Amino acid sequence: MKIFAPFVRFFPALVAAPALCMLSGPVHAASVTGIRMWVAPDYSRFVFDSDVALRYRMFRLKAAHGKPNRIVIDFHKSRLSSPLPNLPLRGSVVSRIRSAKHGRGLRVVFDLLHKAKASSFQLGPYGEHRNRLVVDIDHPAQTRAPAANKDKAQPNPPAVPYRSEQAKKIIVIDPGHGGEDPGARGQMGTLEKDVALQIARRVAVQLNKKPRWYAVLTRDGDYFLSLRERIRIARREKADLFVSVHADSVRNRHAKGGSVYILSHKGASDEASRWLATKENASDLVGGVRIKDRDDLLAKVILNLSQTATLRQSKQLADRVLAALGAAQHLHSAKVKSAKFVVLKAPDIPSVLVETAFISNPREEKKLRRISQQRRIAAAIAVGIEKYLAGQRPVPVVALRQHVIVRGETLASIAERYDVKLEDLRLTNGLKDDLLTPGQVLRIPPGDDS
């Protein structure tokens, strides 16, 4: 089954001019059916649901005459189908949200605690979701704090400690989905995003009991992260390992057990893997990608860099995690599987994706809701990671050489001189062509014998 991405239109950061965002939309009155929000560490996301694509204008008003800074959205020929709910605004830069009729349409005003930038884009219907207008309001740097809105349905394990200077290995644990992207849903209403976060937190706590490791979460609350942002977090933390935690779902309610995946270059290892990769990679279609996530350079690096060594390490990590998981619970697959997961594409970080169990299986869903089972799975994942790290030998770092261009030199001659591949030379220096300038400094990657 093919999945078609909804049409997404991006807008620049807001300025203090009144006219800013205008979309073509319906000629009849649109109905805004609801508003939802999630608070991330650096921004708050507000999602307006509607029956059709909305036509709107968004602008910012500065504080004046006793009124706070505000972000205003005027919806053309639109109405609220019900009053705005009382949203949990704590942790965001928004102090109040109010609405009123505005001409033939609707006006929604965000009162702000501080001056803040915002951006918006629309998403079309996808899965359970209808038309959506997404508004992201950035948190000023001085007010950023850990996200609110954490799931309170189950007791949280102890908070993950801050990074220790003595930590030798950094493991980034990635709870799948989040925010308006709930992932799979069980018959009892259990959401994959909640289970993944609970287990991921426990993996991090387990690892941080040992002085040799340091574990950090890509998200520690209920908010959306794009797949590329998860990779960026791992690289920012200088991760030695990346482990993404999920809960599987298929139509067959009798399917059970855990699985471990690594990235596949040439295609998934079987049809089920292809289906699962399509489902997981569609997360960005559900939650939308922020303007700041459009990092074309990173995408090119991910697509072009050789991952042979990284994949080899990923396979070793996956083998250890799978063995430990199999000692703690039933396995759906006794072998490591491969699929084209976007979230595993960091070219220099061994990465695996763990499907802890089938949330679509009522029995396994019930188990996943238990703290004891979450601890059992988390402990198994942590043991697998520890066994992999314990067996690793330090890899010597090869320093990049530098070469200053002189008149008459070509990229091909420099590649031949240093015995490196021409394409590696281009990639290392981010060159789009072979044009060189005298005085330009090139970084020379390690050769085949380095």
GUTI-403171 format. One record per residue (C-alpha): residue number from 1; residue in three letters; chain; x, y, z. Coordinates in Angstrom, 2 decimals, padded with zeros to 5 digits, always signed. Layout:
BEGIN
(node NUM; ALA; A; (X; Y; Z)),
...
END
This chain:
BEGIN
(node 1; MET; A; (+000.00; +000.00; +000.00)),
(node 2; LYS; A; (+001.44; +003.34; -000.99)),
(node 3; ILE; A; (+001.47; +006.24; +001.41)),
(node 4; PHE; A; (+001.15; +009.73; -000.01)),
(node 5; ALA; A; (+002.63; +012.60; +001.99)),
(node 6; PRO; A; (+000.17; +015.40; +002.72)),
(node 7; PHE; A; (+000.86; +018.77; +001.21)),
(node 8; VAL; A; (+002.88; +020.77; +003.70)),
(node 9; ARG; A; (+003.52; +024.47; +003.35)),
(node 10; PHE; A; (+006.13; +026.18; +005.47)),
(node 11; PHE; A; (+006.18; +029.80; +006.60)),
(node 12; PRO; A; (+009.07; +031.97; +007.84)),
(node 13; ALA; A; (+009.47; +033.07; +011.42)),
(node 14; LEU; A; (+007.01; +035.76; +012.40)),
(node 15; VAL; A; (+007.88; +039.44; +012.34)),
(node 16; ALA; A; (+005.99; +042.36; +013.77)),
(node 17; ALA; A; (+004.16; +043.10; +010.51)),
(node 18; PRO; A; (+000.41; +042.44; +010.55)),
(node 19; ALA; A; (+000.02; +040.52; +007.30)),
(node 20; LEU; A; (+002.03; +037.34; +007.25)),
(node 21; CYS; A; (+000.44; +033.97; +006.47)),
(node 22; MET; A; (-002.38; +033.48; +003.98)),
(node 23; LEU; A; (-003.47; +030.18; +002.53)),
(node 24; SER; A; (-006.02; +029.40; -000.11)),
(node 25; GLY; A; (-008.88; +027.57; +001.52)),
(node 26; PRO; A; (-012.56; +026.75; +001.48)),
(node 27; VAL; A; (-015.23; +029.10; +000.21)),
(node 28; HIS; A; (-017.70; +027.86; +002.85)),
(node 29; ALA; A; (-017.33; +028.26; +006.60)),
(node 30; ALA; A; (-014.64; +026.02; +008.01)),
(node 31; SER; A; (-015.08; +024.37; +011.40)),
(node 32; VAL; A; (-012.20; +024.35; +013.89)),
(node 33; THR; A; (-013.02; +021.18; +015.78)),
(node 34; GLY; A; (-010.36; +021.28; +018.47)),
(node 35; ILE; A; (-006.93; +022.42; +019.65)),
(node 36; ARG; A; (-004.20; +020.31; +021.20)),
(node 37; MET; A; (-000.75; +021.17; +022.54)),
(node 38; TRP; A; (+002.58; +019.67; +023.57)),
(node 39; VAL; A; (+005.51; +021.33; +025.27)),
(node 40; ALA; A; (+009.01; +020.46; +024.08)),
(node 41; PRO; A; (+012.21; +021.81; +025.70)),
(node 42; ASP; A; (+012.67; +024.59; +023.12)),
(node 43; TYR; A; (+009.20; +025.21; +021.72)),
(node 44; SER; A; (+005.48; +024.61; +022.27)),
(node 45; ARG; A; (+003.32; +023.11; +019.55)),
(node 46; PHE; A; (-000.36; +023.93; +019.12)),
(node 47; VAL; A; (-002.43; +021.93; +016.64)),
(node 48; PHE; A; (-005.80; +023.13; +015.36)),
(node 49; ASP; A; (-007.98; +020.35; +013.94)),
(node 50; SER; A; (-010.47; +021.28; +011.22)),
(node 51; ASP; A; (-012.88; +019.69; +008.79)),
(node 52; VAL; A; (-011.22; +021.33; +005.77)),
(node 53; ALA; A; (-007.96; +023.15; +005.07)),
(node 54; LEU; A; (-008.00; +026.52; +006.83)),
(node 55; ARG; A; (-007.47; +029.93; +005.34)),
(node 56; TYR; A; (-005.75; +032.13; +007.89)),
(node 57; ARG; A; (-003.49; +035.06; +008.65)),
(node 58; MET; A; (-000.99; +035.05; +011.54)),
(node 59; PHE; A; (+000.86; +038.02; +012.98)),
(node 60; ARG; A; (+002.57; +039.23; +016.13)),
(node 61; LEU; A; (+001.73; +042.21; +018.35)),
(node 62; LYS; A; (+004.26; +043.81; +020.69)),
(node 63; ALA; A; (+003.48; +044.53; +024.31)),
(node 64; ALA; A; (+001.88; +047.96; +024.69)),
(node 65; HIS; A; (-000.58; +049.85; +026.87)),
(node 66; GLY; A; (-000.57; +047.17; +029.55)),
(node 67; LYS; A; (-001.19; +044.36; +027.08)),
(node 68; PRO; A; (+001.33; +041.50; +026.73)),
(node 69; ASN; A; (+003.15; +040.32; +023.65)),
(node 70; ARG; A; (+000.67; +038.41; +021.54)),
(node 71; ILE; A; (+000.44; +036.09; +018.56)),
(node 72; VAL; A; (-002.81; +036.48; +016.67)),
(node 73; ILE; A; (-004.39; +034.11; +014.16)),
(node 74; ASP; A; (-007.35; +035.28; +012.08)),
(node 75; PHE; A; (-009.23; +032.39; +010.48)),
(node 76; HIS; A; (-011.16; +033.41; +007.38)),
(node 77; LYS; A; (-014.81; +032.25; +007.28)),
(node 78; SER; A; (-014.25; +029.87; +010.18)),
(node 79; ARG; A; (-015.89; +029.07; +013.48)),
(node 80; LEU; A; (-015.26; +027.04; +016.62)),
(node 81; SER; A; (-017.37; +023.91; +016.83)),
(node 82; SER; A; (-016.97; +024.04; +020.64)),
(node 83; PRO; A; (-015.31; +026.40; +023.17)),
(node 84; LEU; A; (-011.53; +026.26; +023.46)),
(node 85; PRO; A; (-010.47; +023.74; +026.14)),
(node 86; ASN; A; (-008.34; +024.66; +029.14)),
(node 87; LEU; A; (-004.94; +023.54; +027.93)),
(node 88; PRO; A; (-002.04; +022.80; +030.35)),
(node 89; LEU; A; (+000.09; +025.84; +029.43)),
(node 90; ARG; A; (+002.65; +025.34; +032.19)),
(node 91; GLY; A; (+006.14; +025.09; +030.75)),
(node 92; SER; A; (+005.24; +027.06; +027.62)),
(node 93; VAL; A; (+005.70; +030.76; +026.87)),
(node 94; VAL; A; (+001.91; +031.16; +026.49)),
(node 95; SER; A; (-000.02; +032.51; +029.49)),
(node 96; ARG; A; (-003.52; +032.45; +028.00)),
(node 97; ILE; A; (-005.40; +031.52; +024.84)),
(node 98; ARG; A; (-008.61; +033.32; +023.96)),
(node 99; SER; A; (-010.94; +033.44; +020.98)),
(node 100; ALA; A; (-013.69; +035.65; +019.59)),
(node 101; LYS; A; (-015.64; +036.26; +016.42)),
(node 102; HIS; A; (-013.78; +038.47; +013.99)),
(node 103; GLY; A; (-015.85; +039.77; +011.10)),
(node 104; ARG; A; (-017.04; +036.72; +009.20)),
(node 105; GLY; A; (-014.40; +034.55; +010.78)),
(node 106; LEU; A; (-012.61; +033.66; +014.00)),
(node 107; ARG; A; (-009.73; +035.24; +015.90)),
(node 108; VAL; A; (-007.51; +033.27; +018.30)),
(node 109; VAL; A; (-005.02; +035.17; +020.48)),
(node 110; PHE; A; (-002.03; +033.71; +022.32)),
(node 111; ASP; A; (-000.99; +035.96; +025.22)),
(node 112; LEU; A; (+002.74; +035.50; +025.81)),
(node 113; LEU; A; (+004.87; +035.67; +028.94)),
(node 114; HIS; A; (+007.81; +036.82; +026.84)),
(node 115; LYS; A; (+008.46; +037.96; +023.31)),
(node 116; ALA; A; (+008.70; +034.86; +021.13)),
(node 117; LYS; A; (+008.96; +033.82; +017.50)),
(node 118; ALA; A; (+006.53; +031.44; +015.87)),
(node 119; SER; A; (+006.01; +029.51; +012.65)),
(node 120; SER; A; (+003.11; +027.64; +011.12)),
(node 121; PHE; A; (+002.26; +025.06; +008.48)),
(node 122; GLN; A; (-000.70; +022.94; +007.45)),
(node 123; LEU; A; (-001.02; +019.17; +007.26)),
(node 124; GLY; A; (-003.67; +017.32; +005.32)),
(node 125; PRO; A; (-005.63; +014.28; +006.53)),
(node 126; TYR; A; (-003.52; +011.26; +007.39)),
(node 127; GLY; A; (-004.59; +008.14; +009.26)),
(node 128; GLU; A; (-006.72; +009.11; +012.23)),
(node 129; HIS; A; (-005.91; +012.78; +011.78)),
(node 130; ARG; A; (-008.00; +015.34; +009.91)),
(node 131; ASN; A; (-006.81; +018.64; +008.45)),
(node 132; ARG; A; (-004.45; +020.37; +010.84)),
(node 133; LEU; A; (-002.87; +023.77; +011.30)),
(node 134; VAL; A; (+000.35; +023.48; +013.32)),
(node 135; VAL; A; (+001.68; +026.50; +015.19)),
(node 136; ASP; A; (+005.11; +026.26; +016.84)),
(node 137; ILE; A; (+006.01; +028.98; +019.35)),
(node 138; ASP; A; (+009.67; +029.06; +020.33)),
(node 139; HIS; A; (+010.74; +029.37; +023.97)),
(node 140; PRO; A; (+013.20; +032.19; +024.67)),
(node 141; ALA; A; (+016.55; +030.69; +025.68)),
(node 142; GLN; A; (+016.39; +032.04; +029.23)),
(node 143; THR; A; (+013.02; +030.43; +029.91)),
(node 144; ARG; A; (+013.62; +026.98; +028.44)),
(node 145; ALA; A; (+013.02; +024.17; +030.87)),
(node 146; PRO; A; (+012.33; +020.43; +030.80)),
(node 147; ALA; A; (+009.03; +019.74; +029.08)),
(node 148; ALA; A; (+005.79; +019.60; +030.98)),
(node 149; ASN; A; (+002.88; +017.37; +029.97)),
(node 150; LYS; A; (+004.60; +014.15; +030.99)),
(node 151; ASP; A; (+002.32; +011.15; +031.07)),
(node 152; LYS; A; (+000.99; +010.69; +034.61)),
(node 153; ALA; A; (-000.86; +007.43; +034.00)),
(node 154; GLN; A; (+001.99; +005.41; +035.46)),
(node 155; PRO; A; (+004.63; +006.30; +038.09)),
(node 156; ASN; A; (+007.81; +007.64; +036.54)),
(node 157; PRO; A; (+011.16; +006.09; +037.37)),
(node 158; PRO; A; (+013.82; +008.36; +038.91)),
(node 159; ALA; A; (+014.95; +011.23; +036.73)),
(node 160; VAL; A; (+017.96; +010.63; +034.49)),
(node 161; PRO; A; (+020.99; +012.36; +036.03)),
(node 162; TYR; A; (+022.99; +015.01; +034.23)),
(node 163; ARG; A; (+026.06; +014.01; +032.29)),
(node 164; SER; A; (+029.09; +013.09; +034.30)),
(node 165; GLU; A; (+032.54; +014.16; +033.24)),
(node 166; GLN; A; (+033.77; +010.64; +034.05)),
(node 167; ALA; A; (+031.35; +008.96; +031.63)),
(node 168; LYS; A; (+033.31; +007.17; +028.94)),
(node 169; LYS; A; (+030.53; +005.96; +026.66)),
(node 170; ILE; A; (+027.43; +007.93; +025.69)),
(node 171; ILE; A; (+024.26; +006.06; +024.80)),
(node 172; VAL; A; (+021.32; +007.96; +023.32)),
(node 173; ILE; A; (+018.00; +006.24; +024.03)),
(node 174; ASP; A; (+015.23; +007.28; +021.66)),
(node 175; PRO; A; (+011.60; +006.77; +022.78)),
(node 176; GLY; A; (+009.64; +006.39; +019.54)),
(node 177; HIS; A; (+006.87; +008.77; +018.45)),
(node 178; GLY; A; (+005.50; +011.46; +020.83)),
(node 179; GLY; A; (+003.12; +014.40; +020.89)),
(node 180; GLU; A; (+000.56; +014.34; +018.10)),
(node 181; ASP; A; (+002.27; +011.21; +016.74)),
(node 182; PRO; A; (+001.01; +008.51; +019.15)),
(node 183; GLY; A; (+002.36; +005.54; +017.21)),
(node 184; ALA; A; (+000.41; +002.30; +017.53)),
(node 185; ARG; A; (-002.64; +002.01; +019.77)),
(node 186; GLY; A; (-003.73; -001.13; +021.66)),
(node 187; GLN; A; (-007.28; -002.31; +022.23)),
(node 188; MET; A; (-007.17; -001.02; +025.81)),
(node 189; GLY; A; (-006.13; +002.42; +024.56)),
(node 190; THR; A; (-002.44; +002.02; +025.38)),
(node 191; LEU; A; (-000.32; +004.30; +023.21)),
(node 192; GLU; A; (+003.04; +003.27; +021.82)),
(node 193; LYS; A; (+004.53; +006.70; +022.56)),
(node 194; ASP; A; (+003.77; +006.30; +026.30)),
(node 195; VAL; A; (+005.12; +002.76; +026.58)),
(node 196; ALA; A; (+008.25; +003.67; +024.62)),
(node 197; LEU; A; (+008.95; +006.64; +026.89)),
(node 198; GLN; A; (+008.44; +004.64; +030.09)),
(node 199; ILE; A; (+010.76; +001.84; +028.95)),
(node 200; ALA; A; (+013.36; +004.25; +027.54)),
(node 201; ARG; A; (+013.51; +006.14; +030.85)),
(node 202; ARG; A; (+014.11; +002.89; +032.69)),
(node 203; VAL; A; (+016.86; +001.86; +030.26)),
(node 204; ALA; A; (+018.59; +005.19; +030.89)),
(node 205; VAL; A; (+018.29; +004.86; +034.66)),
(node 206; GLN; A; (+019.67; +001.30; +034.51)),
(node 207; LEU; A; (+022.68; +002.38; +032.43)),
(node 208; ASN; A; (+023.39; +005.43; +034.57)),
(node 209; LYS; A; (+023.85; +003.24; +037.63)),
(node 210; LYS; A; (+027.24; +002.32; +036.15)),
(node 211; PRO; A; (+029.98; +004.98; +036.21)),
(node 212; ARG; A; (+031.33; +003.83; +032.85)),
(node 213; TRP; A; (+028.22; +004.77; +030.86)),
(node 214; TYR; A; (+026.09; +007.86; +030.39)),
(node 215; ALA; A; (+022.61; +007.59; +028.88)),
(node 216; VAL; A; (+020.52; +010.49; +027.60)),
(node 217; LEU; A; (+017.01; +010.54; +026.09)),
(node 218; THR; A; (+016.09; +012.19; +022.82)),
(node 219; ARG; A; (+012.80; +013.22; +024.46)),
(node 220; ASP; A; (+011.82; +013.10; +028.12)),
(node 221; GLY; A; (+008.21; +014.19; +027.71)),
(node 222; ASP; A; (+005.20; +013.88; +025.44)),
(node 223; TYR; A; (+006.15; +016.02; +022.46)),
(node 224; PHE; A; (+006.88; +015.52; +018.78)),
(node 225; LEU; A; (+010.40; +015.04; +017.39)),
(node 226; SER; A; (+011.02; +014.54; +013.71)),
(node 227; LEU; A; (+013.13; +011.56; +012.67)),
(node 228; ARG; A; (+015.95; +013.83; +011.55)),
(node 229; GLU; A; (+015.90; +015.75; +014.84)),
(node 230; ARG; A; (+016.43; +012.49; +016.72)),
(node 231; ILE; A; (+019.57; +011.88; +014.66)),
(node 232; ARG; A; (+020.72; +015.44; +015.26)),
(node 233; ILE; A; (+020.35; +015.01; +019.03)),
(node 234; ALA; A; (+022.49; +011.87; +018.92)),
(node 235; ARG; A; (+025.20; +013.68; +016.99)),
(node 236; ARG; A; (+025.01; +016.73; +019.28)),
(node 237; GLU; A; (+025.53; +014.45; +022.30)),
(node 238; LYS; A; (+028.45; +012.78; +020.51)),
(node 239; ALA; A; (+026.76; +009.45; +021.01)),
(node 240; ASP; A; (+028.67; +006.19; +020.89)),
(node 241; LEU; A; (+025.39; +004.27; +020.46)),
(node 242; PHE; A; (+021.80; +005.02; +019.46)),
(node 243; VAL; A; (+018.92; +002.78; +020.57)),
(node 244; SER; A; (+015.35; +003.54; +019.47)),
(node 245; VAL; A; (+012.55; +001.97; +021.54)),
(node 246; HIS; A; (+009.15; +001.05; +020.05)),
(node 247; ALA; A; (+006.19; -001.31; +020.40)),
(node 248; ASP; A; (+005.08; -003.21; +017.31)),
(node 249; SER; A; (+001.60; -003.44; +015.80)),
(node 250; VAL; A; (+000.15; -005.64; +013.06)),
(node 251; ARG; A; (-003.33; -006.79; +012.02)),
(node 252; ASN; A; (-002.71; -010.27; +013.38)),
(node 253; ARG; A; (-003.60; -009.91; +017.06)),
(node 254; HIS; A; (-001.83; -013.19; +017.89)),
(node 255; ALA; A; (+001.61; -011.91; +016.80)),
(node 256; LYS; A; (+003.86; -011.62; +019.83)),
(node 257; GLY; A; (+007.41; -011.11; +020.99)),
(node 258; GLY; A; (+010.23; -008.64; +020.57)),
(node 259; SER; A; (+012.49; -007.92; +017.60)),
(node 260; VAL; A; (+015.68; -005.95; +016.99)),
(node 261; TYR; A; (+016.41; -004.11; +013.74)),
(node 262; ILE; A; (+019.38; -002.50; +012.07)),
(node 263; LEU; A; (+019.47; -000.33; +008.97)),
(node 264; SER; A; (+019.20; -002.00; +005.58)),
(node 265; HIS; A; (+020.81; -000.41; +002.52)),
(node 266; LYS; A; (+019.47; -002.70; -000.19)),
(node 267; GLY; A; (+016.00; -003.30; +001.20)),
(node 268; ALA; A; (+014.25; -004.82; +004.14)),
(node 269; SER; A; (+014.94; -008.43; +005.02)),
(node 270; ASP; A; (+011.32; -009.47; +004.51)),
(node 271; GLU; A; (+007.87; -008.09; +003.67)),
(node 272; ALA; A; (+006.99; -007.51; +007.32)),
(node 273; SER; A; (+010.13; -005.42; +007.74)),
(node 274; ARG; A; (+009.25; -003.34; +004.68)),
(node 275; TRP; A; (+005.77; -002.70; +006.06)),
(node 276; LEU; A; (+007.11; -001.77; +009.48)),
(node 277; ALA; A; (+009.69; +000.63; +008.02)),
(node 278; THR; A; (+007.00; +002.34; +005.97)),
(node 279; LYS; A; (+004.86; +002.75; +009.09)),
(node 280; GLU; A; (+007.64; +004.07; +011.33)),
(node 281; ASN; A; (+009.07; +006.39; +008.67)),
(node 282; ALA; A; (+005.61; +007.95; +008.26)),
(node 283; SER; A; (+005.96; +009.60; +011.69)),
(node 284; ASP; A; (+006.96; +012.88; +010.07)),
(node 285; LEU; A; (+003.78; +012.80; +007.98)),
(node 286; VAL; A; (+001.72; +012.58; +011.15)),
(node 287; GLY; A; (+003.50; +015.25; +013.18)),
(node 288; GLY; A; (+004.94; +017.45; +010.47)),
(node 289; VAL; A; (+008.52; +018.68; +010.21)),
(node 290; ARG; A; (+009.48; +022.05; +011.65)),
(node 291; ILE; A; (+011.21; +024.60; +009.45)),
(node 292; LYS; A; (+014.36; +024.17; +011.51)),
(node 293; ASP; A; (+014.42; +020.45; +010.70)),
(node 294; ARG; A; (+015.04; +021.01; +007.01)),
(node 295; ASP; A; (+018.76; +020.31; +007.14)),
(node 296; ASP; A; (+019.65; +019.42; +003.56)),
(node 297; LEU; A; (+023.36; +019.14; +004.31)),
(node 298; LEU; A; (+022.79; +016.53; +007.00)),
(node 299; ALA; A; (+020.49; +014.63; +004.66)),
(node 300; LYS; A; (+023.21; +014.56; +001.98)),
(node 301; VAL; A; (+025.81; +013.36; +004.46)),
(node 302; ILE; A; (+023.47; +010.62; +005.68)),
(node 303; LEU; A; (+022.72; +009.51; +002.14)),
(node 304; ASN; A; (+026.28; +009.59; +000.81)),
(node 305; LEU; A; (+028.67; +008.56; +003.56)),
(node 306; SER; A; (+029.76; +004.97; +003.62)),
(node 307; GLN; A; (+028.19; +003.13; +006.55)),
(node 308; THR; A; (+029.90; -000.22; +006.19)),
(node 309; ALA; A; (+031.84; -000.04; +009.46)),
(node 310; THR; A; (+028.91; +001.47; +011.33)),
(node 311; LEU; A; (+026.55; -001.23; +010.10)),
(node 312; ARG; A; (+028.98; -003.89; +011.23)),
(node 313; GLN; A; (+029.02; -002.38; +014.73)),
(node 314; SER; A; (+025.22; -001.99; +014.64)),
(node 315; LYS; A; (+024.88; -005.70; +013.91)),
(node 316; GLN; A; (+027.11; -006.60; +016.87)),
(node 317; LEU; A; (+025.07; -004.33; +019.15)),
(node 318; ALA; A; (+021.81; -005.79; +017.84)),
(node 319; ASP; A; (+023.05; -009.34; +018.47)),
(node 320; ARG; A; (+023.80; -008.52; +022.12)),
(node 321; VAL; A; (+020.48; -006.75; +022.70)),
(node 322; LEU; A; (+018.50; -009.51; +020.98)),
(node 323; ALA; A; (+020.18; -012.21; +023.09)),
(node 324; ALA; A; (+019.45; -010.33; +026.31)),
(node 325; LEU; A; (+015.87; -009.62; +025.25)),
(node 326; GLY; A; (+015.37; -013.29; +024.41)),
(node 327; ALA; A; (+016.48; -014.27; +027.92)),
(node 328; ALA; A; (+013.79; -012.02; +029.42)),
(node 329; GLN; A; (+010.80; -012.63; +027.14)),
(node 330; HIS; A; (+009.50; -014.29; +024.00)),
(node 331; LEU; A; (+011.09; -013.22; +020.70)),
(node 332; HIS; A; (+009.12; -012.64; +017.53)),
(node 333; SER; A; (+012.27; -013.10; +015.50)),
(node 334; ALA; A; (+015.30; -015.03; +016.70)),
(node 335; LYS; A; (+017.52; -013.21; +014.20)),
(node 336; VAL; A; (+018.39; -009.55; +013.81)),
(node 337; LYS; A; (+016.26; -008.04; +011.05)),
(node 338; SER; A; (+016.95; -005.11; +008.78)),
(node 339; ALA; A; (+014.76; -002.36; +007.35)),
(node 340; LYS; A; (+015.12; +001.14; +005.95)),
(node 341; PHE; A; (+014.43; +003.07; +009.15)),
(node 342; VAL; A; (+015.26; +006.75; +008.72)),
(node 343; VAL; A; (+016.01; +007.08; +012.43)),
(node 344; LEU; A; (+018.91; +004.61; +012.12)),
(node 345; LYS; A; (+020.75; +006.54; +009.40)),
(node 346; ALA; A; (+023.41; +008.33; +011.43)),
(node 347; PRO; A; (+026.46; +007.40; +009.35)),
(node 348; ASP; A; (+028.94; +007.17; +012.23)),
(node 349; ILE; A; (+026.85; +005.94; +015.20)),
(node 350; PRO; A; (+026.00; +002.24; +015.66)),
(node 351; SER; A; (+022.21; +002.26; +015.80)),
(node 352; VAL; A; (+019.46; -000.27; +016.49)),
(node 353; LEU; A; (+015.67; -000.18; +016.80)),
(node 354; VAL; A; (+014.01; -002.40; +019.41)),
(node 355; GLU; A; (+010.39; -003.49; +018.97)),
(node 356; THR; A; (+009.73; -004.48; +022.57)),
(node 357; ALA; A; (+006.45; -006.38; +021.98)),
(node 358; PHE; A; (+003.21; -006.26; +020.01)),
(node 359; ILE; A; (+000.88; -003.65; +021.42)),
(node 360; SER; A; (-001.72; -004.99; +018.97)),
(node 361; ASN; A; (-001.76; -008.26; +020.93)),
(node 362; PRO; A; (-004.15; -007.79; +023.90)),
(node 363; ARG; A; (-002.06; -010.01; +026.16)),
(node 364; GLU; A; (+001.17; -008.24; +025.34)),
(node 365; GLU; A; (-000.54; -004.86; +025.61)),
(node 366; LYS; A; (-001.63; -005.77; +029.13)),
(node 367; LYS; A; (+001.93; -006.78; +030.01)),
(node 368; LEU; A; (+003.39; -003.59; +028.53)),
(node 369; ARG; A; (+001.21; -001.56; +030.88)),
(node 370; ARG; A; (+002.79; -003.24; +033.91)),
(node 371; ILE; A; (+005.74; -001.54; +035.54)),
(node 372; SER; A; (+007.29; -004.95; +036.27)),
(node 373; GLN; A; (+007.29; -005.84; +032.56)),
(node 374; GLN; A; (+008.66; -002.45; +031.58)),
(node 375; ARG; A; (+011.50; -002.94; +034.05)),
(node 376; ARG; A; (+012.17; -006.44; +032.72)),
(node 377; ILE; A; (+012.41; -005.22; +029.12)),
(node 378; ALA; A; (+014.47; -002.17; +030.07)),
(node 379; ALA; A; (+016.91; -004.28; +032.08)),
(node 380; ALA; A; (+017.34; -006.66; +029.12)),
(node 381; ILE; A; (+018.07; -003.81; +026.71)),
(node 382; ALA; A; (+020.54; -002.30; +029.18)),
(node 383; VAL; A; (+022.31; -005.66; +029.64)),
(node 384; GLY; A; (+022.65; -006.06; +025.88)),
(node 385; ILE; A; (+024.14; -002.57; +025.57)),
(node 386; GLU; A; (+026.56; -003.19; +028.44)),
(node 387; LYS; A; (+027.76; -006.49; +026.97)),
(node 388; TYR; A; (+028.36; -004.83; +023.62)),
(node 389; LEU; A; (+030.31; -001.95; +025.18)),
(node 390; ALA; A; (+032.30; -004.28; +027.40)),
(node 391; GLY; A; (+033.52; -006.17; +024.34)),
(node 392; GLN; A; (+034.58; -003.12; +022.35)),
(node 393; ARG; A; (+038.20; -002.14; +021.91)),
(node 394; PRO; A; (+039.15; +001.53; +021.60)),
(node 395; VAL; A; (+039.27; +002.63; +017.98)),
(node 396; PRO; A; (+042.19; +004.94; +017.17)),
(node 397; VAL; A; (+041.15; +008.31; +015.82)),
(node 398; VAL; A; (+042.80; +009.22; +012.51)),
(node 399; ALA; A; (+043.41; +012.96; +012.31)),
(node 400; LEU; A; (+042.43; +014.65; +009.06)),
(node 401; ARG; A; (+045.32; +016.15; +007.13)),
(node 402; GLN; A; (+045.11; +019.57; +005.52)),
(node 403; HIS; A; (+046.23; +020.77; +002.10)),
(node 404; VAL; A; (+046.50; +024.38; +000.90)),
(node 405; ILE; A; (+045.56; +024.81; -002.76)),
(node 406; VAL; A; (+048.14; +026.37; -005.09)),
(node 407; ARG; A; (+047.53; +027.63; -008.61)),
(node 408; GLY; A; (+047.16; +024.90; -011.22)),
(node 409; GLU; A; (+046.11; +022.11; -008.86)),
(node 410; THR; A; (+042.97; +020.06; -009.51)),
(node 411; LEU; A; (+040.86; +018.03; -007.15)),
(node 412; ALA; A; (+041.73; +014.86; -009.08)),
(node 413; SER; A; (+045.48; +015.49; -008.76)),
(node 414; ILE; A; (+045.15; +016.11; -005.01)),
(node 415; ALA; A; (+043.15; +012.90; -004.55)),
(node 416; GLU; A; (+045.84; +010.98; -006.44)),
(node 417; ARG; A; (+048.64; +012.62; -004.44)),
(node 418; TYR; A; (+047.11; +011.59; -001.08)),
(node 419; ASP; A; (+045.80; +008.24; -002.39)),
(node 420; VAL; A; (+042.17; +008.95; -001.49)),
(node 421; LYS; A; (+038.98; +008.60; -003.46)),
(node 422; LEU; A; (+037.81; +011.69; -005.33)),
(node 423; GLU; A; (+034.26; +011.31; -004.00)),
(node 424; ASP; A; (+035.53; +011.02; -000.39)),
(node 425; LEU; A; (+037.49; +014.24; -000.89)),
(node 426; ARG; A; (+034.37; +016.01; -002.14)),
(node 427; LEU; A; (+032.22; +014.72; +000.74)),
(node 428; THR; A; (+034.76; +015.57; +003.44)),
(node 429; ASN; A; (+034.89; +019.18; +002.26)),
(node 430; GLY; A; (+031.25; +019.56; +001.23)),
(node 431; LEU; A; (+032.19; +020.36; -002.37)),
(node 432; LYS; A; (+029.42; +020.50; -004.97)),
(node 433; ASP; A; (+031.89; +020.76; -007.87)),
(node 434; ASP; A; (+035.62; +020.49; -008.55)),
(node 435; LEU; A; (+036.38; +024.22; -008.72)),
(node 436; LEU; A; (+039.30; +025.21; -006.46)),
(node 437; THR; A; (+040.67; +028.59; -005.36)),
(node 438; PRO; A; (+044.37; +029.25; -004.57)),
(node 439; GLY; A; (+044.76; +029.52; -000.79)),
(node 440; GLN; A; (+041.73; +027.33; -000.15)),
(node 441; VAL; A; (+042.31; +024.73; +002.59)),
(node 442; LEU; A; (+041.10; +021.18; +002.00)),
(node 443; ARG; A; (+040.71; +018.49; +004.63)),
(node 444; ILE; A; (+042.17; +015.19; +003.44)),
(node 445; PRO; A; (+040.26; +012.11; +004.59)),
(node 446; PRO; A; (+042.08; +008.92; +005.63)),
(node 447; GLY; A; (+043.10; +006.73; +002.70)),
(node 448; ASP; A; (+042.33; +003.03; +002.31)),
(node 449; ASP; A; (+045.54; +002.12; +004.17)),
(node 450; SER; A; (+045.07; +004.59; +007.04)),
END
